[in-house]
Amino acid sequence: MIVPAVRSVLAVLALLAITEQSFAVDGQPKAGEARPLAQNVDPERFGAPPADAAYGAFQRGLYMTALNLALPRAEAGDPAAQTLAAEILSRGLGTKRNEAEAAKWYQRAAEQGVPEAQFQYALLLLDGRFVKKDPQGAYALMEAAAAAGNRFAQFNFAQILVDREPGSTGMAKAVSYYERAAKAGLADAQYAMAQIYANGAGGRKLDEVEARRWLVLAARQNFDTAQVDLGTWLVEGRGGPRDLKEGFGWIKRAAEGGNVAAQNRLAKLYWGGIGTEPNAIDAAAWYFLARRAGLVDPEMNDFLGGLTDEEQKQALERANRLR
């Protein structure tokens, strides 16, 4: 079972059932995605809704103004202002990034029970770059933020539980946190639930119908690994009706987003005419892209060897346009 490394801020940790530990972090999109606009930030993240001039300036993108307005209130002990100041400083919004200063404000807000601050400070304690590393302190804060309903904390607390107790015991403890985060709409957690049901892990019975349902939800949020899996399941008819055209569409979407495994699978779909018309040039072009990224498929290499020089030239030109 693989939970993909998405918005990861910490080193990869080896787990038994999950081979890469990913830490879902709000406001840190995957490569190639646009950074979320401040207007889309839920004010509840900052504790009590900071319906004041500082948050209003933040919403309008006036980050320095927001920081200057928030800092006096932060110094006076306002946890919402402390979290807002930390947010601006940690991202370097309108000012030089200062993660050490941000850590100070996250800590103060976390001590006052702001779930977002608890989550962010827990990540800092796990990381140990800007504050002293403290796994136990991080555990407590992440658990508190998860209990308060922070979906990112729920997902990451699940990851921590599996890391602390690799195997079925840790997974059984973690699954409820994955599920809560998944139900709250976190794509990372939705994909994790898909894998849990696909493998019958965490005390859940193997249920490919339920696994496919979670794959759909994650894929719709542009979670590329879920898109690849969903496309494959649709082509194979796993967890529900077989739909070659829709399966092709999901794999193509992931391939166009840069997923290397999807590019290789898309090449095979074009080669075999599965969900689309057969097209040797497109098949070769997508495989060229995957191979440039380091994926080597002996079967596809044999396919390339059967093309004429002219066909390979056309495919290379097509691959260059796809980049």
Backbone bond lengths (Angstrom), bond angles and torsions (degrees), N, CA, C in turn:
res aa  C-N    CA-C-N  psi(-1)  N-CA   C-N-CA  omega(-1)  CA-C   N-CA-C  phi
1 M - - - 1.455 - - 1.508 108.70 -
2 I 1.308 117.69 129.78 1.454 121.38 -177.55 1.515 109.63 -120.49
3 V 1.328 116.66 124.00 1.453 120.15 167.20 1.511 106.23 -99.10
4 P 1.334 119.33 117.89 1.454 121.64 -171.34 1.511 112.84 -67.12
5 A 1.335 116.39 151.13 1.456 121.37 177.93 1.514 108.85 -79.18
6 V 1.308 115.94 103.10 1.455 121.25 -177.20 1.515 108.66 -126.40
7 R 1.345 117.41 132.07 1.454 122.34 -179.33 1.524 110.08 50.92
8 S 1.309 115.87 38.67 1.455 121.23 -174.44 1.514 110.57 -75.25
9 V 1.348 116.78 135.12 1.454 120.42 177.61 1.519 112.16 -118.82
10 L 1.302 117.23 -3.71 1.457 120.40 -178.06 1.510 110.78 -123.90
11 A 1.315 115.57 168.40 1.463 120.47 178.42 1.517 110.29 -63.88
12 V 1.326 115.26 150.72 1.464 120.94 178.21 1.523 109.08 -70.15
13 L 1.316 114.67 131.84 1.466 120.42 179.43 1.512 109.20 -114.26
14 A 1.321 116.05 137.91 1.468 119.76 -179.75 1.521 109.38 -80.64
15 L 1.314 114.99 130.11 1.457 121.36 176.46 1.518 108.65 -121.37
16 L 1.314 117.05 170.18 1.460 119.92 179.13 1.518 110.90 -76.48
17 A 1.320 116.73 -58.13 1.465 120.26 -177.67 1.508 111.94 -91.03
18 I 1.333 117.32 -24.52 1.460 121.66 179.47 1.515 106.52 -115.92
19 T 1.309 117.80 115.51 1.457 119.67 -170.63 1.511 113.14 -87.18
20 E 1.327 118.80 -12.37 1.449 120.55 174.50 1.511 107.55 -134.29
21 Q 1.350 117.62 130.46 1.446 119.84 177.65 1.511 107.90 -91.44
22 S 1.311 116.52 123.36 1.457 120.26 178.67 1.508 108.56 -113.82
23 F 1.319 115.70 145.02 1.441 120.53 179.11 1.514 108.39 -116.55
24 A 1.322 116.66 109.06 1.457 121.44 -178.22 1.513 108.06 -74.89
25 V 1.311 116.28 124.64 1.452 121.43 -175.33 1.509 109.20 -127.56
26 D 1.315 117.08 123.60 1.455 120.23 179.25 1.515 109.57 -65.73
27 G 1.319 116.17 140.13 1.450 120.96 176.40 1.499 114.32 83.84
28 Q 1.324 118.83 4.69 1.451 121.27 178.28 1.516 108.49 -125.30
29 P 1.358 116.67 85.01 1.460 120.59 -174.50 1.505 112.73 -72.97
30 K 1.333 114.51 165.90 1.450 120.79 175.73 1.516 109.63 -65.96
31 A 1.340 115.85 158.92 1.454 120.86 178.45 1.515 109.47 -55.51
32 G 1.327 114.84 134.11 1.449 119.61 177.81 1.511 113.50 93.69
33 E 1.346 117.84 -12.58 1.447 120.05 178.23 1.520 109.17 -92.22
34 A 1.316 116.25 148.48 1.452 120.58 177.34 1.525 108.99 -72.04
35 R 1.328 116.88 141.46 1.461 120.47 176.69 1.519 108.54 -68.05
36 P 1.334 117.95 137.20 1.452 119.88 -177.39 1.519 112.37 -58.93
37 L 1.325 117.26 142.85 1.447 122.06 176.72 1.519 109.39 -73.47
38 A 1.332 115.94 148.43 1.454 119.63 179.26 1.519 111.19 -58.89
39 Q 1.326 116.81 -30.35 1.459 119.94 -179.11 1.520 112.17 -61.59
40 N 1.318 117.74 -19.51 1.458 121.10 -178.05 1.526 113.01 -94.17
41 V 1.318 117.19 2.98 1.463 120.71 -178.05 1.524 109.48 -81.85
42 D 1.308 116.32 127.40 1.457 122.03 178.76 1.524 109.00 -72.71
43 P 1.342 118.20 121.56 1.467 119.61 -178.58 1.520 113.50 -61.90
44 E 1.347 117.39 -21.66 1.457 119.89 178.65 1.524 112.01 -61.42
45 R 1.347 116.38 -20.80 1.465 119.31 179.06 1.516 111.76 -61.68
46 F 1.332 116.86 -24.60 1.455 119.87 -174.11 1.530 112.33 -95.37
47 G 1.319 117.03 15.55 1.449 120.48 -178.12 1.512 108.81 96.26
48 A 1.329 116.56 -137.58 1.460 119.76 174.86 1.519 107.84 -59.47
49 P 1.347 119.10 131.93 1.466 120.80 -175.52 1.527 111.85 -49.79
50 P 1.317 118.31 114.43 1.468 121.78 -176.56 1.524 111.22 -80.54
51 A 1.344 115.85 68.96 1.470 120.62 -178.27 1.520 108.50 -77.98
52 D 1.309 116.63 71.01 1.454 121.22 -178.19 1.513 109.24 -138.26
53 A 1.310 115.74 -175.11 1.464 120.44 -176.64 1.524 111.86 -63.87
54 A 1.338 117.38 -35.42 1.468 120.10 -178.40 1.520 110.71 -64.67
55 Y 1.325 116.37 -48.67 1.457 118.67 -179.38 1.523 110.80 -69.09
56 G 1.329 117.16 -34.98 1.461 119.96 176.86 1.520 111.39 -60.87
57 A 1.337 116.17 -41.56 1.468 120.00 177.69 1.524 110.29 -65.46
58 F 1.325 116.81 -40.04 1.464 121.02 177.81 1.522 110.22 -60.10
59 Q 1.323 116.81 -44.37 1.459 121.55 179.86 1.527 111.59 -60.44
60 R 1.311 116.77 -33.95 1.475 120.99 -178.99 1.524 112.43 -85.89
61 G 1.331 117.14 -1.02 1.455 119.95 -179.85 1.512 113.79 84.83
62 L 1.331 117.19 11.87 1.472 121.25 178.51 1.533 107.55 -92.35
63 Y 1.316 114.81 75.18 1.457 120.18 -167.88 1.527 113.72 -69.81
64 M 1.330 117.46 -40.51 1.463 118.96 178.85 1.517 110.48 -65.12
65 T 1.328 116.29 -40.83 1.464 119.89 176.51 1.520 109.92 -60.94
66 A 1.327 115.76 -45.07 1.464 120.16 179.35 1.522 111.18 -60.01
67 L 1.329 116.45 -43.15 1.462 120.36 -179.31 1.524 110.75 -64.81
68 N 1.331 116.01 -45.11 1.467 119.77 -179.16 1.525 111.92 -63.46
69 L 1.329 116.26 -32.94 1.462 119.98 178.05 1.528 111.78 -78.11
70 A 1.325 115.85 -33.10 1.463 119.53 -176.48 1.523 112.96 -77.59
71 L 1.328 117.47 -35.51 1.464 120.11 -172.29 1.529 114.06 -58.65
72 P 1.351 119.82 -45.65 1.470 117.60 178.49 1.528 112.58 -60.02
73 R 1.321 116.99 -39.23 1.461 120.31 178.59 1.526 110.60 -69.74
74 A 1.340 115.89 -35.01 1.461 119.45 176.93 1.527 110.31 -63.78
75 E 1.317 116.14 -43.91 1.466 120.63 178.60 1.524 110.89 -61.84
76 A 1.333 115.68 -31.52 1.465 120.38 179.99 1.523 112.35 -80.12
77 G 1.345 116.38 -3.72 1.455 119.64 174.63 1.510 116.23 102.18
78 D 1.324 118.18 10.27 1.466 121.29 179.18 1.530 109.16 -74.35
79 P 1.342 119.02 113.43 1.467 120.25 -175.76 1.522 113.69 -66.34
80 A 1.340 117.69 -32.68 1.468 119.73 177.76 1.523 110.23 -65.68
81 A 1.332 116.45 -42.38 1.463 120.45 178.36 1.525 110.81 -67.10
82 Q 1.318 117.06 -37.35 1.465 120.70 177.85 1.525 110.79 -62.06
83 T 1.326 116.31 -43.13 1.463 120.26 179.97 1.516 110.93 -67.94
84 L 1.329 116.61 -39.33 1.464 120.30 178.92 1.526 110.58 -64.34
85 A 1.325 117.24 -44.60 1.465 120.61 178.14 1.525 110.55 -61.52
86 A 1.319 116.86 -42.41 1.466 120.69 179.03 1.518 111.04 -62.38
87 E 1.332 116.41 -41.08 1.462 120.92 179.42 1.527 110.92 -59.34
88 I 1.316 116.34 -47.46 1.466 121.28 -178.47 1.522 110.52 -64.68
89 L 1.319 117.04 -45.85 1.463 120.96 -177.58 1.525 112.11 -69.39
90 S 1.313 117.49 -37.71 1.466 119.56 -177.66 1.517 111.74 -68.81
91 R 1.319 117.15 -31.45 1.467 120.63 179.96 1.521 112.90 -93.06
92 G 1.333 116.77 -13.93 1.459 119.08 -175.43 1.514 111.44 68.73
93 L 1.322 116.87 42.63 1.463 121.38 -178.60 1.521 109.64 -83.94
94 G 1.325 116.96 108.41 1.455 121.33 178.19 1.507 114.11 73.85
95 T 1.314 117.02 3.99 1.452 121.79 -179.99 1.516 108.57 -154.11
96 K 1.321 116.84 171.16 1.452 119.96 178.57 1.524 109.71 -67.45
97 R 1.318 116.40 136.40 1.461 120.59 178.66 1.523 109.69 -62.63
98 N 1.313 115.64 131.77 1.461 121.14 179.81 1.530 107.73 -138.87
99 E 1.315 115.58 84.49 1.460 120.05 -173.82 1.525 112.62 -72.45
100 A 1.324 116.85 -26.42 1.462 119.03 176.91 1.524 110.30 -68.25
101 E 1.328 116.50 -42.43 1.465 120.59 177.28 1.528 110.56 -67.76
102 A 1.326 115.30 -38.78 1.467 119.31 177.42 1.524 110.52 -60.96
103 A 1.327 116.10 -39.51 1.464 120.27 -179.88 1.525 111.08 -59.94
104 K 1.323 115.78 -38.17 1.470 119.74 179.28 1.526 110.78 -60.58
105 W 1.338 115.24 -44.86 1.468 118.77 -178.26 1.521 111.64 -73.38
106 Y 1.307 117.36 -36.30 1.466 118.70 175.35 1.528 110.30 -61.33
107 Q 1.327 116.26 -40.98 1.464 119.66 -179.59 1.523 111.04 -61.62
108 R 1.331 115.71 -45.65 1.467 118.76 -177.83 1.528 111.35 -64.67
109 A 1.319 116.36 -41.74 1.466 119.66 178.70 1.524 111.03 -68.78
110 A 1.328 116.20 -36.73 1.467 120.14 178.47 1.521 110.75 -62.91
111 E 1.321 116.06 -39.38 1.463 120.37 179.18 1.522 111.71 -64.04
112 Q 1.343 115.89 -21.77 1.465 120.58 177.93 1.527 112.20 -96.72
113 G 1.335 116.33 5.81 1.454 119.64 170.78 1.509 117.46 90.09
114 V 1.338 118.55 17.14 1.465 120.15 176.95 1.531 108.24 -77.21
115 P 1.333 118.66 116.69 1.471 120.16 -175.24 1.525 114.28 -57.31
116 E 1.332 117.90 -41.85 1.467 119.82 179.74 1.517 110.87 -61.88
117 A 1.340 116.65 -41.52 1.461 120.44 178.71 1.527 110.57 -67.70
118 Q 1.315 116.94 -39.09 1.466 119.84 176.64 1.526 110.84 -59.62
119 F 1.317 115.52 -43.62 1.466 120.19 179.65 1.521 111.35 -63.80
120 Q 1.327 116.34 -49.87 1.462 119.83 -177.51 1.526 111.59 -64.81
121 Y 1.322 116.97 -39.95 1.462 118.91 179.93 1.527 110.82 -70.78
122 A 1.315 117.05 -32.68 1.470 119.93 175.02 1.520 110.75 -60.73
123 L 1.338 116.52 -41.88 1.466 119.73 177.26 1.523 111.03 -61.42
124 L 1.327 115.84 -40.67 1.465 119.67 179.26 1.529 110.82 -64.98
125 L 1.314 117.03 -39.05 1.471 120.43 178.55 1.523 111.60 -67.05
126 L 1.311 116.74 -33.57 1.462 119.94 175.98 1.522 111.29 -70.90
127 D 1.320 115.34 -36.26 1.461 120.80 -175.77 1.522 111.85 -75.62
128 G 1.324 116.38 -47.38 1.453 120.81 176.21 1.510 116.12 77.85
129 R 1.338 118.00 14.79 1.467 118.84 179.62 1.525 112.49 -87.03
130 F 1.318 117.77 -38.04 1.463 121.13 -174.09 1.521 112.38 -110.80
131 V 1.308 116.20 -9.80 1.463 122.74 172.90 1.522 106.81 -140.39
132 K 1.316 116.20 165.46 1.461 119.51 178.30 1.523 109.72 -65.38
133 K 1.308 115.76 133.63 1.459 120.46 -178.84 1.525 110.05 -62.81
134 D 1.328 115.05 132.85 1.461 120.01 -177.20 1.529 109.21 -149.78
135 P 1.332 117.91 83.38 1.470 120.25 -178.40 1.522 113.79 -58.68
136 Q 1.336 117.36 -36.91 1.463 119.64 -179.32 1.523 111.06 -68.42
137 G 1.331 115.85 -42.34 1.460 119.33 176.81 1.510 111.49 -63.88
138 A 1.320 115.72 -38.88 1.464 120.57 177.92 1.517 110.57 -63.39
139 Y 1.320 116.29 -41.56 1.470 121.34 179.60 1.524 110.13 -58.52
140 A 1.326 116.28 -47.33 1.464 120.50 -177.21 1.522 111.53 -64.41
141 L 1.327 116.39 -43.71 1.462 119.79 -179.43 1.522 111.81 -68.79
142 M 1.329 116.63 -40.29 1.460 119.67 179.85 1.525 109.80 -64.84
143 E 1.317 116.42 -39.96 1.464 120.14 178.52 1.525 110.64 -64.05
144 A 1.333 116.54 -41.37 1.465 120.29 179.83 1.522 111.16 -64.52
145 A 1.330 116.37 -43.92 1.465 120.08 179.27 1.522 111.03 -65.70
146 A 1.321 116.33 -37.77 1.467 120.37 177.96 1.523 110.56 -65.07
147 A 1.325 116.39 -42.83 1.462 120.49 179.48 1.523 111.38 -63.79
148 A 1.333 116.05 -29.78 1.465 120.84 179.62 1.524 112.46 -79.69
149 G 1.340 116.55 -6.27 1.460 119.69 175.57 1.504 116.17 102.91
150 N 1.342 118.52 7.25 1.461 120.05 177.61 1.529 108.82 -72.12
151 R 1.314 116.99 114.88 1.467 120.46 -172.66 1.521 112.65 -66.88
152 F 1.328 117.17 -32.38 1.465 119.81 177.54 1.527 110.18 -68.20
153 A 1.325 115.80 -39.80 1.459 119.61 176.83 1.528 110.64 -66.19
154 Q 1.314 117.25 -38.24 1.469 120.27 178.60 1.521 111.13 -60.29
155 F 1.332 115.91 -46.33 1.465 119.35 179.41 1.519 111.03 -63.48
156 N 1.324 116.42 -46.35 1.455 119.60 -176.48 1.525 112.67 -71.43
157 F 1.334 116.36 -32.14 1.464 118.28 175.83 1.522 109.89 -66.06
158 A 1.316 116.61 -37.23 1.467 120.07 174.70 1.522 110.67 -59.93
159 Q 1.332 116.45 -42.89 1.462 120.30 177.99 1.528 111.51 -61.09
160 I 1.326 115.49 -41.58 1.461 120.01 179.64 1.527 110.82 -64.16
161 L 1.330 116.16 -41.98 1.465 119.87 179.87 1.526 111.58 -60.57
162 V 1.319 116.35 -41.93 1.465 120.00 179.62 1.523 110.51 -68.61
163 D 1.323 116.41 -34.86 1.461 120.08 178.56 1.527 111.14 -68.34
164 R 1.316 116.19 -39.40 1.472 120.11 -178.76 1.522 112.09 -70.99
165 E 1.324 116.92 -34.58 1.463 121.37 -179.55 1.522 109.70 -131.44
166 P 1.317 117.23 76.82 1.467 119.58 -179.09 1.526 111.14 -58.23
167 G 1.310 114.63 143.73 1.454 119.47 178.69 1.510 111.90 107.73
168 S 1.318 115.23 -165.45 1.462 120.68 -172.69 1.526 113.00 -66.80
169 T 1.329 117.81 -31.70 1.466 120.25 -178.44 1.520 111.14 -64.51
170 G 1.333 116.17 -50.44 1.456 120.10 179.11 1.515 112.29 -63.56
171 M 1.327 116.23 -40.69 1.457 119.88 -179.75 1.520 111.08 -64.71
172 A 1.322 117.32 -38.69 1.465 120.72 178.80 1.527 110.86 -61.95
173 K 1.336 116.69 -36.94 1.462 120.48 177.68 1.528 111.44 -73.08
174 A 1.315 116.03 -32.51 1.465 120.88 -173.30 1.518 113.61 -81.27
175 V 1.323 117.47 -27.68 1.463 120.18 -167.77 1.525 112.79 -60.05
176 S 1.334 117.81 -35.15 1.467 118.84 -179.47 1.523 111.21 -66.72
177 Y 1.341 117.00 -32.64 1.466 120.07 177.81 1.527 110.90 -73.24
178 Y 1.323 116.74 -40.79 1.466 119.10 173.64 1.528 110.03 -56.72
179 E 1.332 115.05 -44.44 1.464 119.23 -175.49 1.525 111.57 -66.17
180 R 1.320 117.37 -41.77 1.464 120.13 179.24 1.523 110.85 -63.17
181 A 1.322 116.38 -42.35 1.466 119.43 177.98 1.519 111.10 -66.55
182 A 1.322 116.08 -37.59 1.465 120.37 178.99 1.518 110.88 -65.07
183 K 1.324 116.59 -43.80 1.463 120.34 178.99 1.525 111.62 -66.16
184 A 1.335 116.26 -25.48 1.466 120.69 176.51 1.522 112.13 -81.41
185 G 1.338 116.71 -1.75 1.456 120.14 172.91 1.509 116.56 100.02
186 L 1.332 119.12 10.28 1.461 120.91 -179.60 1.522 109.76 -80.42
187 A 1.317 116.17 118.32 1.464 120.62 -174.62 1.521 112.35 -61.81
188 D 1.328 117.47 -38.80 1.470 120.73 177.65 1.528 110.21 -54.75
189 A 1.322 115.31 -46.31 1.457 120.46 -177.72 1.526 111.42 -71.79
190 Q 1.313 117.18 -35.45 1.465 120.38 176.81 1.526 110.42 -61.82
191 Y 1.326 115.74 -41.35 1.462 118.65 177.30 1.528 110.73 -66.88
192 A 1.338 116.50 -38.69 1.464 119.64 177.34 1.525 110.70 -60.73
193 M 1.331 117.09 -42.19 1.468 120.04 178.62 1.523 110.96 -64.36
194 A 1.312 116.94 -37.33 1.465 119.74 176.90 1.517 110.55 -59.61
195 Q 1.330 116.29 -42.87 1.458 120.20 -179.79 1.527 111.76 -69.83
196 I 1.328 116.02 -35.80 1.466 120.04 178.19 1.525 110.40 -61.78
197 Y 1.324 116.78 -47.06 1.468 119.83 179.90 1.529 111.61 -71.82
198 A 1.311 117.19 -33.31 1.466 119.80 179.81 1.520 111.95 -67.33
199 N 1.351 115.76 -26.09 1.462 120.31 -177.56 1.520 113.44 -109.37
200 G 1.324 117.56 -2.29 1.458 119.77 -177.16 1.510 111.94 62.59
201 A 1.330 116.72 44.32 1.466 121.82 -175.73 1.531 110.82 -101.32
202 G 1.326 115.03 168.32 1.457 120.80 174.22 1.515 114.84 63.48
203 G 1.315 116.89 24.94 1.454 120.02 -179.06 1.517 114.02 82.42
204 R 1.325 117.05 1.71 1.464 120.74 176.75 1.523 109.50 -92.66
205 K 1.321 115.51 140.68 1.456 119.70 177.11 1.523 110.10 -70.90
206 L 1.313 115.76 146.12 1.460 119.78 176.14 1.528 108.65 -58.15
207 D 1.326 116.14 125.57 1.465 121.45 -175.67 1.525 107.92 -148.82
208 E 1.329 115.97 94.62 1.463 119.75 -175.84 1.526 112.42 -70.60
209 V 1.310 117.53 -25.84 1.469 119.77 175.99 1.523 109.63 -65.51
210 E 1.335 116.24 -46.15 1.462 120.62 178.37 1.526 110.64 -67.58
211 A 1.313 117.12 -38.73 1.469 120.55 177.53 1.521 110.23 -59.94
212 R 1.308 116.61 -44.48 1.469 120.06 -179.54 1.525 111.27 -65.51
213 R 1.326 116.79 -35.60 1.466 119.64 177.54 1.528 110.93 -60.35
214 W 1.328 116.46 -42.99 1.462 119.77 178.81 1.529 111.20 -69.82
215 L 1.327 117.25 -35.25 1.463 119.68 176.25 1.519 111.01 -60.59
216 V 1.318 116.44 -41.85 1.468 120.59 179.24 1.525 110.29 -59.49
217 L 1.328 116.42 -45.91 1.463 120.20 -178.06 1.525 111.63 -63.02
218 A 1.327 116.66 -43.59 1.465 119.91 179.26 1.519 111.38 -68.85
219 A 1.318 117.02 -40.67 1.466 121.05 -179.42 1.515 111.43 -62.67
220 R 1.310 116.65 -37.70 1.466 120.50 179.81 1.519 112.33 -65.27
221 Q 1.334 116.31 -18.60 1.463 120.86 176.82 1.533 111.47 -94.91
222 N 1.319 116.09 17.74 1.471 122.07 178.82 1.523 113.17 65.69
223 F 1.315 116.86 28.73 1.466 121.07 173.72 1.519 106.29 -79.55
224 D 1.323 116.00 103.57 1.462 119.60 -166.30 1.528 114.02 -63.02
225 T 1.324 117.56 -36.83 1.462 118.92 179.40 1.524 110.72 -64.65
226 A 1.321 116.20 -38.34 1.463 119.87 175.97 1.521 110.86 -65.54
227 Q 1.322 116.84 -36.71 1.463 120.21 178.15 1.526 111.03 -62.62
228 V 1.328 116.20 -42.27 1.469 120.26 178.35 1.524 110.37 -63.33
229 D 1.331 115.99 -47.92 1.466 119.50 -179.08 1.523 111.45 -63.73
230 L 1.334 116.22 -44.13 1.458 119.59 -179.57 1.522 110.76 -62.05
231 G 1.328 115.98 -44.23 1.460 119.12 177.96 1.516 112.03 -58.94
232 T 1.322 115.94 -42.23 1.466 120.75 179.55 1.526 110.89 -65.18
233 W 1.323 116.21 -42.85 1.464 120.01 179.56 1.530 111.14 -64.11
234 L 1.320 116.90 -38.59 1.463 120.09 178.69 1.525 111.03 -65.54
235 V 1.313 115.94 -40.77 1.464 120.10 178.51 1.528 110.31 -65.19
236 E 1.331 116.36 -38.90 1.467 120.89 -177.44 1.529 113.34 -85.65
237 G 1.341 116.29 -15.21 1.460 119.21 -176.87 1.511 113.69 76.99
238 R 1.338 117.32 28.86 1.465 121.46 178.40 1.526 110.48 -85.29
239 G 1.306 116.96 135.09 1.458 121.52 175.12 1.511 114.79 72.94
240 G 1.314 117.20 8.26 1.458 120.34 -178.89 1.514 111.09 163.45
241 P 1.327 116.82 -171.66 1.465 120.17 -177.46 1.526 112.71 -60.76
242 R 1.311 114.66 148.60 1.463 120.65 175.54 1.529 108.72 -77.74
243 D 1.332 116.25 135.02 1.462 121.32 178.94 1.524 107.50 -144.91
244 L 1.321 115.90 94.42 1.467 120.82 -174.70 1.520 111.83 -64.06
245 K 1.320 116.47 -42.46 1.463 119.76 -176.76 1.521 111.26 -65.88
246 E 1.321 116.85 -45.45 1.461 119.70 179.25 1.526 110.70 -66.96
247 G 1.316 116.89 -39.25 1.457 119.75 177.40 1.513 111.76 -60.88
248 F 1.326 115.64 -43.99 1.463 120.51 175.90 1.524 110.00 -57.50
249 G 1.335 116.39 -43.13 1.461 120.32 -177.68 1.513 113.31 -61.63
250 W 1.331 117.32 -42.27 1.464 120.02 179.88 1.521 111.34 -67.86
251 I 1.316 117.10 -41.04 1.465 119.55 179.40 1.524 110.23 -66.73
252 K 1.308 117.20 -38.57 1.468 120.76 178.29 1.527 110.57 -64.30
253 R 1.316 115.92 -39.84 1.462 120.33 179.02 1.525 110.90 -61.74
254 A 1.318 116.62 -43.99 1.464 120.23 178.51 1.522 111.02 -67.28
255 A 1.322 116.88 -38.95 1.467 121.21 179.18 1.515 110.56 -63.41
256 E 1.312 116.67 -43.11 1.463 120.63 179.30 1.522 111.55 -66.39
257 G 1.331 116.57 -24.33 1.455 120.97 176.66 1.515 113.44 -82.92
258 G 1.339 117.21 -2.87 1.457 120.74 175.55 1.511 115.79 103.65
259 N 1.320 118.66 3.92 1.462 120.52 178.73 1.526 109.51 -71.82
260 V 1.312 116.82 118.20 1.461 121.79 -172.32 1.527 111.55 -68.09
261 A 1.328 117.18 -42.00 1.467 119.68 177.94 1.518 110.52 -60.56
262 A 1.327 116.23 -39.01 1.466 120.24 178.52 1.519 111.09 -65.65
263 Q 1.319 116.69 -37.88 1.466 119.90 179.00 1.520 110.85 -61.73
264 N 1.330 116.19 -41.34 1.461 119.58 178.95 1.532 111.24 -68.27
265 R 1.328 116.20 -41.35 1.467 119.19 179.26 1.527 110.98 -67.20
266 L 1.316 116.08 -37.35 1.461 119.48 178.19 1.520 110.26 -63.51
267 A 1.328 116.19 -39.13 1.465 120.03 176.96 1.523 110.48 -57.34
268 K 1.329 116.51 -42.40 1.466 119.96 -179.47 1.525 111.87 -68.39
269 L 1.336 116.38 -35.09 1.464 119.34 177.95 1.526 110.92 -66.19
270 Y 1.332 115.90 -41.34 1.469 119.36 176.25 1.530 110.47 -64.63
271 W 1.306 115.82 -40.75 1.468 120.37 -179.33 1.531 110.61 -62.01
272 G 1.327 115.97 -45.48 1.457 119.83 -177.06 1.512 114.85 -88.36
273 G 1.340 116.71 -5.58 1.455 118.89 -177.06 1.520 112.12 64.80
274 I 1.314 116.28 41.99 1.467 121.77 -178.28 1.525 108.98 -99.89
275 G 1.310 116.50 111.56 1.460 121.32 -178.13 1.505 113.39 80.41
276 T 1.314 116.67 1.95 1.459 122.65 -178.91 1.520 108.09 -160.06
277 E 1.318 115.83 173.74 1.460 119.36 175.14 1.530 109.39 -74.40
278 P 1.330 118.60 143.17 1.469 119.86 176.80 1.524 110.64 -59.06
279 N 1.330 115.58 137.85 1.461 119.75 -179.28 1.527 107.92 -152.05
280 A 1.319 116.13 100.53 1.464 120.94 -176.02 1.518 111.96 -65.90
281 I 1.335 116.84 -34.92 1.468 119.82 -178.76 1.526 110.20 -67.28
282 D 1.339 116.85 -47.27 1.462 119.63 177.87 1.527 111.04 -64.01
283 A 1.322 117.02 -38.08 1.463 120.39 177.97 1.521 110.60 -59.75
284 A 1.307 116.31 -47.52 1.463 120.41 -179.52 1.520 111.18 -66.48
285 A 1.338 116.78 -39.47 1.466 120.62 -178.63 1.526 111.05 -61.28
286 W 1.322 116.63 -46.82 1.459 119.17 -179.66 1.521 111.56 -67.86
287 Y 1.320 117.45 -33.71 1.459 118.34 177.11 1.523 110.84 -70.17
288 F 1.330 117.05 -36.71 1.465 119.34 175.51 1.532 110.19 -56.91
289 L 1.336 116.92 -42.65 1.463 120.29 179.14 1.524 110.88 -62.09
290 A 1.323 116.21 -46.07 1.465 119.75 -179.59 1.525 111.10 -63.54
291 R 1.309 116.77 -40.35 1.465 120.50 -178.44 1.523 111.02 -68.00
292 R 1.322 117.11 -36.40 1.466 119.71 176.41 1.527 111.11 -60.71
293 A 1.319 115.96 -30.20 1.466 120.69 -179.92 1.526 112.17 -84.69
294 G 1.330 117.39 0.52 1.454 121.00 175.02 1.510 115.93 106.24
295 L 1.331 118.06 -1.32 1.463 119.98 179.24 1.522 109.39 -86.39
296 V 1.308 116.63 125.25 1.467 121.53 179.58 1.523 108.46 -117.25
297 D 1.319 116.32 123.62 1.461 122.96 -179.66 1.525 107.88 -122.15
298 P 1.337 118.15 107.09 1.469 120.41 -177.46 1.525 113.07 -54.43
299 E 1.318 116.83 -38.03 1.463 119.92 -180.00 1.526 110.99 -62.85
300 M 1.338 115.83 -41.60 1.463 119.31 179.95 1.523 111.05 -73.37
301 N 1.335 117.10 -31.02 1.464 119.27 174.55 1.526 110.43 -62.59
302 D 1.330 116.28 -41.04 1.470 119.80 176.54 1.525 110.74 -62.96
303 F 1.328 115.85 -39.40 1.466 120.36 177.65 1.530 110.54 -60.42
304 L 1.338 116.02 -45.78 1.469 119.56 179.14 1.519 111.06 -60.78
305 G 1.328 115.63 -39.19 1.460 119.78 -179.18 1.513 113.07 -62.77
306 G 1.317 116.80 -20.68 1.457 120.33 179.45 1.513 114.23 -88.88
307 L 1.335 117.06 -3.80 1.463 120.46 179.19 1.520 110.45 -84.96
308 T 1.308 115.62 153.13 1.466 119.97 175.34 1.521 109.22 -74.00
309 D 1.327 116.13 164.96 1.463 120.26 177.37 1.523 110.55 -59.20
310 E 1.317 117.00 -39.82 1.461 120.73 -179.40 1.526 110.92 -65.76
311 E 1.321 116.65 -40.81 1.467 120.24 178.83 1.531 110.73 -65.25
312 Q 1.326 116.63 -40.03 1.460 119.13 178.38 1.522 111.06 -65.88
313 K 1.325 116.48 -37.33 1.463 120.49 177.76 1.527 110.31 -62.70
314 Q 1.319 116.26 -46.21 1.461 120.30 178.72 1.532 111.34 -61.54
315 A 1.319 115.58 -40.00 1.462 119.84 -179.57 1.525 111.30 -66.16
316 L 1.324 117.10 -39.68 1.465 120.51 177.63 1.517 111.10 -64.02
317 E 1.327 115.75 -42.21 1.463 119.56 177.71 1.529 110.58 -62.37
318 R 1.317 115.10 -40.50 1.465 119.98 178.35 1.526 110.50 -65.45
319 A 1.320 117.47 -41.82 1.465 121.39 179.28 1.519 110.83 -62.38
320 N 1.321 116.75 -39.72 1.461 120.40 179.42 1.521 111.54 -64.36
321 R 1.311 116.97 -32.24 1.468 120.39 177.79 1.527 111.32 -76.15
322 L 1.318 116.48 -25.65 1.459 120.34 -179.05 1.517 112.59 -76.08
323 R 1.307 117.68 -22.12 1.457 121.24 -175.24 1.517 111.00 -62.87
